[in-house]
Amino acid sequence: MNKEAENTKEKTIFGKEKNPSSIVPVKLTLDSKLKFRCHPGVRCFTACCGGIKIVLTPYDILQLTRRLGIPAYEFLHKYTQPTYLEKTDMPGVMIKLREEDNKCPFVTPEGCTVYTDRPSACRYYPVGMADFHEGGTRDADGNENTSQEEKFFFTVKEDHCKGFEEDKEWTVREWRADQGVDVRDEMNKEWLRLVMRRKSFGIQATLSEQAKRMFFMASTDIATFRKFVFESSFLDTYELDEETIQKIKDDDVELMLFSFKYLAATLFGAQAIKIKEEKIKAKVAEMKARQDETVLQSIKEYEELKAETERKKAETGVEKK
């Protein structure tokens, strides 16, 4: 690894710096004001597009594959590399930087070639969001309780960035709307809650390999997830109304949002999707049958052991005589 790569500034999903010295230690609200503007005339233009870790959300991947007109598997192979999300064992992907200059593959001296479909992390900069209840809590039914979430905003101010010297003033609300962050937040929020809930469990709990594969597939390749739903026993197992079935059959965004509900149900037991009653009864009967078989086997082994003991006693008695 070269020195430039070793000094890579790692950014999280929200675009926050791991280096706290770059974060201005002031809490901001949606109505707080900041001066910032980025455009081709700024001396540092595209300098922030190199030496960074940009983790992609499912919506980022969906929009970028649409923009490039390629399937998800091709996009993942060509433009991304694997990573783990927010210090968990949840697998994800991040942008694979160019080897020759350690920059984003979509950036040129003239700017970003996918700007209108750029990732969420790029849109956030230089405004970050913190959430003290990112892991979330659950009610008695296992559903996510978001009423206690406490969010605030902050700015990331790096030495190389000259955008803060520009004479353009925004409120945080205006900046987020201009950058399309509000839309991205809405699309990403349920997926991010899955990641943060997993993070709240700590390292003492681990996901099974099957769970990791399912999370990765649903998060990165919506076409393959659609095959899983419609070409397996999925619809025979789960209760889905006809309206939902039609939506997820034809609409990638609806299918993506549905996948988050499925992951919440399978990974964390949320009551977002119900298993059909007959499937539950069949499973209970199967478990009972297995228990009965175990009991019968135990009885059989006990009787065999008892008979063997009796036989040995009888043989010992004969020898003594």
C-alpha positions in Angstrom: 0.0 0.0 0.0 1.5 3.4 -1.0 1.8 6.3 1.4 -1.1 8.2 -0.2 -3.4 5.2 0.4 -2.2 4.8 3.9 -3.2 8.4 4.6 -6.7 7.9 3.2 -9.2 10.0 5.1 -12.0 7.5 6.0 -15.5 8.8 5.9 -18.6 7.0 7.1 -22.0 6.7 5.4 -22.9 10.2 6.5 -19.6 11.7 5.3 -18.3 12.3 8.8 -14.6 12.3 9.4 -13.0 9.8 11.7 -10.6 12.5 12.6 -12.5 14.7 15.1 -10.2 17.7 14.5 -12.0 18.3 11.2 -15.4 18.4 12.8 -16.4 21.8 14.1 -17.6 21.2 17.7 -20.8 23.1 17.4 -24.3 21.6 17.3 -26.4 22.9 14.5 -30.1 22.8 13.9 -32.0 22.8 10.5 -32.2 26.6 10.9 -28.5 27.2 11.7 -26.6 29.1 9.0 -23.4 28.3 7.2 -21.3 29.9 4.4 -20.3 27.4 1.8 -20.3 26.9 -1.9 -18.5 24.4 -4.2 -18.2 25.0 -7.9 -15.5 24.7 -10.7 -14.0 28.1 -9.9 -13.0 27.1 -6.3 -9.3 26.4 -6.1 -9.8 23.1 -4.4 -12.4 21.8 -6.9 -12.5 18.0 -6.8 -9.7 17.8 -4.2 -12.2 16.2 -1.8 -12.9 13.4 -4.3 -9.7 11.5 -3.6 -8.3 9.6 -0.6 -11.7 9.0 0.8 -13.9 6.1 1.9 -17.4 6.4 0.4 -19.7 3.6 1.6 -22.6 3.1 -0.7 -26.2 2.6 0.4 -28.7 0.4 -1.5 -30.3 3.5 -3.0 -26.9 4.8 -4.1 -26.2 1.6 -6.0 -29.7 1.5 -7.5 -29.3 5.1 -8.9 -25.8 4.6 -10.1 -26.6 1.4 -12.0 -29.5 3.1 -13.6 -27.3 6.1 -14.5 -24.6 3.8 -16.0 -27.1 1.4 -17.6 -25.4 -1.7 -16.3 -26.5 -4.5 -14.0 -25.6 -4.4 -10.3 -23.2 -7.3 -10.5 -21.2 -5.5 -13.2 -21.2 -2.2 -11.2 -20.1 -4.0 -8.0 -17.2 -5.7 -9.8 -16.0 -2.7 -11.7 -16.5 0.2 -9.3 -16.6 -1.1 -5.7 -14.7 -3.1 -3.2 -16.0 -4.9 0.0 -16.1 -3.3 3.4 -17.9 -3.7 6.7 -20.5 -1.2 7.8 -20.1 1.0 10.9 -17.7 -1.4 12.6 -20.1 -4.3 12.4 -20.0 -7.7 10.7 -22.6 -6.5 8.2 -21.1 -6.6 4.7 -21.3 -3.7 2.3 -19.4 -2.0 -0.5 -17.5 1.3 -1.0 -16.3 3.1 -4.1 -13.0 1.6 -5.5 -10.6 4.5 -6.0 -8.5 4.6 -9.1 -5.0 3.1 -8.6 -3.2 5.8 -10.6 -4.3 8.8 -8.5 -6.4 7.4 -5.6 -9.5 9.3 -6.7 -13.1 8.4 -7.3 -13.5 6.7 -10.7 -16.3 9.1 -11.6 -14.4 12.3 -11.1 -12.5 14.3 -13.8 -10.8 17.7 -13.7 -14.1 19.2 -14.9 -16.1 17.6 -12.1 -18.2 14.6 -11.2 -19.5 12.6 -14.2 -22.4 11.2 -12.2 -23.1 14.4 -10.2 -26.9 14.2 -10.3 -26.8 10.6 -9.1 -23.8 10.9 -6.8 -23.7 8.9 -3.5 -25.3 10.1 -0.3 -21.9 10.6 1.4 -20.9 13.1 -1.3 -24.2 15.0 -0.9 -23.8 15.4 2.8 -20.4 17.1 2.7 -19.6 19.4 4.5 -22.7 19.0 6.7 -22.9 15.9 8.8 -25.7 14.5 10.9 -25.4 12.8 14.3 -28.1 10.7 15.9 -27.8 9.6 19.5 -30.4 6.9 19.0 -29.2 5.4 15.7 -29.6 1.9 17.1 -33.2 2.5 17.9 -35.5 0.8 20.4 -38.3 -1.6 19.9 -41.9 -1.6 21.3 -43.6 -4.7 22.8 -44.4 -6.0 19.3 -40.8 -5.7 18.2 -41.3 -2.7 15.9 -38.8 0.2 15.7 -39.5 3.1 18.1 -38.2 6.3 16.6 -40.0 8.8 18.9 -36.9 9.2 21.0 -34.5 9.9 18.2 -32.3 13.0 18.9 -30.6 14.4 15.8 -28.4 17.4 15.3 -26.0 18.6 12.6 -22.4 19.7 12.4 -19.9 20.9 9.8 -16.7 19.1 8.6 -14.1 21.8 7.9 -10.9 20.6 6.3 -7.8 22.7 5.6 -7.8 22.1 1.9 -11.4 23.1 1.4 -11.9 26.6 0.1 -15.7 26.4 -0.2 -16.0 28.0 3.2 -14.5 31.1 1.8 -17.3 31.6 -0.7 -19.9 34.3 0.0 -22.9 32.1 -0.1 -25.1 31.6 3.0 -27.5 28.8 3.6 -29.4 27.4 6.5 -28.7 23.7 7.1 -32.3 23.0 5.9 -31.7 24.9 2.6 -28.3 23.2 2.0 -29.8 19.7 2.6 -32.7 20.4 0.2 -30.3 21.8 -2.5 -28.1 18.7 -2.3 -31.0 16.3 -2.3 -30.1 14.9 1.1 -33.7 14.9 2.3 -34.7 12.4 -0.4 -31.7 10.2 0.3 -32.4 10.2 4.0 -35.9 9.0 3.4 -34.7 6.3 1.0 -31.8 5.2 3.3 -33.3 5.5 6.8 -34.7 2.0 7.3 -31.5 0.4 6.0 -29.4 2.6 8.2 -31.5 1.6 11.2 -30.7 -2.0 10.5 -27.0 -1.2 10.5 -27.2 0.9 13.6 -29.3 -1.7 15.4 -26.7 -4.3 14.6 -24.0 -2.0 15.8 -25.8 -1.5 19.1 -25.5 -5.3 19.8 -21.7 -5.1 19.9 -19.1 -7.7 19.0 -20.5 -10.3 21.3 -23.2 -11.2 18.8 -22.4 -12.4 15.3 -24.6 -12.9 12.2 -24.6 -16.3 10.5 -23.0 -16.6 7.1 -26.4 -17.1 5.6 -27.7 -13.9 7.2 -24.7 -12.0 5.9 -25.2 -13.3 2.4 -28.9 -12.3 2.5 -28.1 -8.8 3.8 -25.4 -8.3 1.2 -27.6 -9.5 -1.7 -30.7 -7.4 -0.6 -28.5 -4.4 -0.1 -26.5 -4.5 -3.3 -28.4 -6.4 -6.1 -32.1 -5.7 -6.2 -32.5 -7.7 -9.4 -31.3 -10.9 -7.6 -33.5 -10.1 -4.6 -36.5 -9.9 -7.0 -35.6 -13.4 -8.3 -35.4 -14.6 -4.7 -38.9 -13.3 -4.0 -40.7 -14.4 -7.1 -38.7 -17.6 -8.1 -38.5 -19.3 -4.7 -41.0 -20.4 -2.1 -41.0 -16.9 -0.6 -44.6 -16.0 -1.6 -45.8 -19.4 -0.3 -44.1 -18.6 3.1 -45.0 -15.0 3.8 -48.3 -13.1 3.8 -48.2 -10.3 1.2 -51.3 -8.6 -0.2 -51.8 -8.3 -3.9 -51.1 -4.6 -4.0 -47.6 -5.1 -2.4 -46.8 -8.0 -4.8 -47.6 -5.8 -7.8 -45.6 -2.9 -6.5 -42.4 -4.9 -5.8 -42.8 -6.8 -9.1 -42.5 -3.7 -11.2 -40.9 -0.9 -9.1 -37.2 -1.2 -8.0 -37.6 1.4 -5.3 -40.6 -0.3 -3.8 -38.8 -3.6 -3.8 -35.7 -2.0 -2.2 -37.9 -0.6 0.6 -39.6 -3.9 1.0 -36.2 -5.7 1.3 -35.5 -3.5 4.4 -38.7 -4.8 6.0 -37.7 -8.4 5.2 -34.3 -7.9 6.6 -35.7 -6.3 9.8 -38.0 -9.3 10.2 -35.4 -12.1 9.5 -32.4 -10.5 11.2 -34.1 -8.8 14.2 -37.6 -10.3 14.6 -39.5 -7.1 13.7 -43.1 -7.7 13.0 -42.9 -6.1 9.5 -43.7 -9.3 7.5 -45.8 -12.2 8.7 -45.3 -15.8 8.0 -48.4 -17.6 6.8 -50.3 -19.4 9.5 -50.2 -22.8 7.8 -46.4 -22.5 7.5 -46.1 -21.8 11.2 -48.3 -24.9 12.0 -46.3 -27.0 9.6 -43.1 -25.9 11.3 -44.5 -26.6 14.8 -45.6 -30.0 13.7 -42.2 -30.7 12.2 -40.5 -29.6 15.4 -42.9 -31.8 17.5 -42.2 -34.8 15.2 -38.5 -34.3 15.7 -39.0 -34.1 19.5 -41.1 -37.2 19.4 -38.4 -39.0 17.4 -35.8 -37.8 19.9 -37.8 -39.1 22.8 -38.4 -42.4 21.1 -34.8 -42.8 20.3 -33.9 -42.0 23.9 -36.3 -44.6 25.1 -34.9 -47.1 22.7 -31.3 -46.4 23.7 -32.4 -46.7 27.4 -34.1 -50.0 26.8 -31.0 -51.3 24.9 -28.7 -50.2 27.7 -31.0 -51.8 30.3 -31.1 -55.1 28.4 -27.3 -55.0 28.0 -26.9 -54.4 31.7 -29.3 -57.3 32.5 -27.4 -59.6 30.1 -24.1 -58.8 31.7 -25.5 -59.4 35.2 -26.8 -62.7 34.0 -23.5 -63.7 32.5 -21.7 -62.7 35.7 -24.0 -64.8 37.7 -23.4 -67.9 35.5 -19.6 -67.4 35.8 -19.8 -67.3 39.7 -21.7 -70.6 39.7 
